[in-house]
């Protein structure tokens, strides 16, 4: 987390580490709604919220955890009515106002959804979900421009897509970069967004 208090290790048994208490494991976090491994996660920049996704369950939703609540035995609530498969990537915008998640990690999807939610001090708003669009393969990474006006997704379909968050309702088509014939597993963006 940005405040340096939390570290999450992902895999078959996710562990949340409380670094404020000498880097001893806080506990092995139990994700009751995710009956499988956790593949992706992001902290809100204020360090309060943890958003996780994964699992082999085709009905999986992204989980939201309130780190200030102290009870991590179950998620505070779920996101992702438009997510149909395991969640391959999650990211929070630099201004702490958006959460974006993309489908596909362990299980291949021909049309993998990219969804966005508004984020506030009370957490991501499940009712604000907007389906930005799709890739034709699993989404591997999500970045934001430094001004938080665009989300950038990388996919196994060989494309990188730039989604305009000023018009997140889908009326504004993404910029599509045909980056490779092979899957795009990772992307990097310079600090000046060039």
MARVEXFI-525687 format. One record per residue (C-alpha): residue number from 0; y, z, x. Coordinates in steps of 0.5 Angstrom, whole numbers, padded with zeros to 4 digits, m for minus. Each point is the difference from the previous one (the first is absolute). Layout:
REM MARVEXFI-525687
+-----+-------+-------+-------+
:   k : north :    up :  east :
+-----+-------+-------+-------+
: NUM :     Y :     Z :     X :
...
+-----+-------+-------+-------+
END
This chain:
REM MARVEXFI-525687
+-----+-------+-------+-------+
:   k : north :    up :  east :
+-----+-------+-------+-------+
:   0 :  0000 :  0000 :  0000 :
:   1 :  0007 : m0001 :  0002 :
:   2 :  0001 :  0007 :  0001 :
:   3 : m0005 :  0001 :  0004 :
:   4 : m0004 :  0005 : m0004 :
:   5 : m0006 : m0004 : m0002 :
:   6 : m0005 : m0005 :  0003 :
:   7 : m0005 : m0003 : m0005 :
:   8 : m0006 : m0003 :  0004 :
:   9 : m0004 : m0006 : m0005 :
:  10 : m0007 : m0001 : m0001 :
:  11 : m0006 :  0002 : m0003 :
:  12 :  0002 :  0007 :  0000 :
:  13 :  0008 :  0000 :  0000 :
:  14 :  0003 :  0006 :  0003 :
:  15 :  0007 :  0003 : m0001 :
:  16 :  0003 :  0003 :  0007 :
:  17 :  0005 :  0006 : m0001 :
:  18 :  0004 : m0001 :  0007 :
:  19 :  0005 :  0005 : m0002 :
:  20 : m0006 :  0005 :  0001 :
:  21 : m0002 : m0002 :  0007 :
:  22 : m0004 : m0006 : m0002 :
:  23 : m0006 :  0003 : m0003 :
:  24 : m0003 : m0004 : m0006 :
:  25 :  0003 :  0003 : m0007 :
:  26 : m0006 : m0003 : m0003 :
:  27 : m0004 : m0006 : m0001 :
:  28 :  0003 : m0003 : m0006 :
:  29 : m0004 : m0001 : m0006 :
:  30 :  0002 : m0006 : m0004 :
:  31 : m0003 :  0001 : m0007 :
:  32 :  0002 : m0007 : m0003 :
:  33 : m0002 : m0004 :  0006 :
:  34 : m0008 :  0001 :  0001 :
:  35 :  0000 : m0004 :  0007 :
:  36 :  0004 :  0000 :  0006 :
:  37 :  0008 :  0000 :  0001 :
:  38 :  0002 : m0007 :  0003 :
:  39 :  0008 :  0001 : m0001 :
:  40 :  0005 :  0005 :  0000 :
:  41 :  0008 :  0001 :  0000 :
:  42 :  0004 :  0006 :  0001 :
:  43 :  0007 :  0000 : m0004 :
:  44 :  0005 :  0001 :  0005 :
:  45 :  0002 :  0007 : m0002 :
:  46 : m0007 :  0002 :  0001 :
:  47 : m0001 :  0003 : m0007 :
:  48 : m0005 : m0006 : m0003 :
:  49 : m0006 : m0003 :  0003 :
:  50 : m0003 : m0006 : m0003 :
:  51 : m0007 : m0002 :  0001 :
:  52 : m0004 : m0006 : m0002 :
:  53 : m0007 : m0002 :  0002 :
:  54 : m0007 :  0000 : m0003 :
:  55 : m0005 : m0005 : m0002 :
:  56 :  0001 :  0002 : m0008 :
:  57 :  0003 : m0006 : m0003 :
:  58 :  0004 :  0004 : m0005 :
:  59 :  0003 :  0004 :  0006 :
:  60 :  0007 :  0002 : m0001 :
:  61 :  0005 :  0002 :  0006 :
:  62 :  0000 :  0008 :  0000 :
:  63 :  0007 :  0004 :  0001 :
:  64 : m0001 :  0007 :  0003 :
:  65 :  0006 :  0005 :  0000 :
:  66 :  0000 :  0003 :  0007 :
:  67 :  0005 :  0005 : m0002 :
:  68 : m0005 :  0003 : m0006 :
:  69 : m0004 :  0003 :  0005 :
:  70 : m0007 : m0002 : m0004 :
:  71 : m0003 : m0006 :  0003 :
:  72 : m0006 :  0000 : m0004 :
:  73 :  0002 : m0005 : m0005 :
:  74 :  0005 : m0006 :  0000 :
:  75 :  0006 :  0002 : m0004 :
:  76 :  0000 : m0007 : m0003 :
:  77 : m0003 : m0007 :  0000 :
:  78 :  0004 : m0007 :  0001 :
:  79 : m0003 : m0007 : m0001 :
:  80 : m0001 : m0002 : m0006 :
:  81 :  0000 : m0007 :  0002 :
:  82 : m0004 :  0001 :  0006 :
:  83 : m0007 : m0002 : m0001 :
:  84 : m0004 :  0001 :  0007 :
:  85 :  0001 :  0004 :  0006 :
:  86 :  0007 :  0001 :  0003 :
:  87 :  0000 : m0003 :  0007 :
:  88 :  0007 :  0002 :  0001 :
:  89 :  0006 :  0005 : m0002 :
:  90 :  0007 :  0000 :  0003 :
:  91 :  0006 :  0004 : m0002 :
:  92 :  0007 : m0003 :  0001 :
:  93 :  0005 :  0002 :  0005 :
:  94 :  0005 :  0003 : m0005 :
:  95 : m0006 :  0004 : m0004 :
:  96 :  0001 : m0004 : m0006 :
:  97 : m0006 : m0004 : m0001 :
:  98 : m0007 :  0000 :  0001 :
:  99 : m0004 : m0007 :  0001 :
: 100 : m0008 :  0000 :  0000 :
: 101 : m0004 : m0006 :  0001 :
: 102 : m0008 : m0001 : m0002 :
: 103 : m0006 : m0002 :  0004 :
: 104 : m0003 :  0004 :  0006 :
: 105 : m0007 :  0000 : m0001 :
: 106 : m0001 : m0004 : m0005 :
: 107 :  0002 : m0007 :  0000 :
: 108 :  0005 : m0003 : m0006 :
: 109 :  0002 : m0007 : m0001 :
: 110 :  0006 :  0003 : m0004 :
: 111 :  0003 :  0006 :  0003 :
: 112 :  0006 :  0003 : m0003 :
: 113 :  0006 :  0003 :  0003 :
: 114 :  0003 :  0006 : m0004 :
: 115 :  0006 :  0004 :  0001 :
: 116 :  0003 :  0006 : m0003 :
: 117 :  0007 :  0004 :  0000 :
: 118 :  0000 :  0006 :  0004 :
: 119 :  0004 :  0006 : m0001 :
: 120 :  0000 :  0008 :  0002 :
: 121 : m0005 :  0001 : m0006 :
: 122 : m0004 : m0005 :  0003 :
: 123 : m0003 : m0007 : m0001 :
: 124 :  0001 : m0002 : m0008 :
: 125 : m0006 : m0003 : m0003 :
: 126 :  0004 : m0003 : m0005 :
: 127 :  0004 : m0004 :  0004 :
: 128 : m0006 : m0004 :  0003 :
: 129 :  0002 : m0007 :  0001 :
: 130 : m0005 : m0006 :  0002 :
: 131 :  0004 : m0004 :  0006 :
: 132 : m0006 : m0005 :  0000 :
: 133 : m0006 : m0002 :  0004 :
: 134 : m0003 : m0002 :  0006 :
: 135 : m0007 : m0004 :  0000 :
: 136 : m0003 :  0005 :  0004 :
: 137 :  0000 :  0007 :  0002 :
: 138 :  0007 :  0003 :  0002 :
: 139 : m0001 :  0003 :  0007 :
: 140 :  0007 :  0003 :  0002 :
: 141 :  0007 :  0001 : m0004 :
: 142 :  0007 :  0001 :  0004 :
: 143 :  0007 :  0001 : m0003 :
: 144 :  0006 : m0003 :  0003 :
: 145 :  0005 :  0005 :  0003 :
: 146 :  0005 :  0000 : m0006 :
: 147 : m0006 :  0001 : m0005 :
: 148 :  0001 : m0007 : m0004 :
: 149 : m0006 : m0003 :  0001 :
: 150 : m0007 :  0001 :  0001 :
: 151 : m0005 : m0004 :  0005 :
: 152 : m0007 : m0001 : m0001 :
: 153 : m0006 : m0002 :  0005 :
: 154 : m0006 : m0003 : m0003 :
: 155 : m0007 : m0003 :  0002 :
: 156 :  0002 : m0006 : m0004 :
: 157 :  0004 : m0002 :  0006 :
: 158 :  0007 :  0001 : m0003 :
: 159 :  0006 :  0005 :  0001 :
: 160 :  0004 :  0001 : m0006 :
: 161 :  0007 :  0003 : m0001 :
: 162 :  0001 :  0003 : m0007 :
: 163 :  0008 :  0001 : m0002 :
: 164 :  0000 :  0007 : m0003 :
: 165 :  0007 : m0001 : m0003 :
: 166 : m0004 : m0004 : m0005 :
: 167 : m0007 :  0003 :  0000 :
: 168 : m0001 : m0002 : m0007 :
: 169 : m0004 : m0006 :  0003 :
: 170 :  0005 : m0005 : m0002 :
: 171 :  0002 : m0001 :  0007 :
: 172 : m0006 : m0004 :  0003 :
: 173 : m0001 :  0003 :  0007 :
: 174 :  0001 : m0004 :  0007 :
: 175 : m0007 : m0002 :  0002 :
: 176 : m0001 : m0001 :  0008 :
: 177 : m0006 : m0004 :  0001 :
: 178 : m0001 :  0004 :  0007 :
: 179 : m0008 : m0002 :  0001 :
: 180 : m0006 : m0003 : m0002 :
: 181 : m0003 :  0007 :  0002 :
: 182 :  0001 :  0006 : m0004 :
: 183 :  0006 :  0004 :  0002 :
: 184 : m0002 :  0007 :  0002 :
: 185 :  0007 :  0003 :  0002 :
: 186 :  0007 : m0002 :  0000 :
: 187 :  0006 :  0003 :  0004 :
: 188 :  0008 :  0000 : m0002 :
: 189 :  0006 :  0000 :  0005 :
: 190 :  0005 :  0006 : m0001 :
: 191 :  0005 : m0005 : m0002 :
: 192 : m0005 : m0004 : m0005 :
: 193 :  0001 : m0006 :  0004 :
+-----+-------+-------+-------+
END
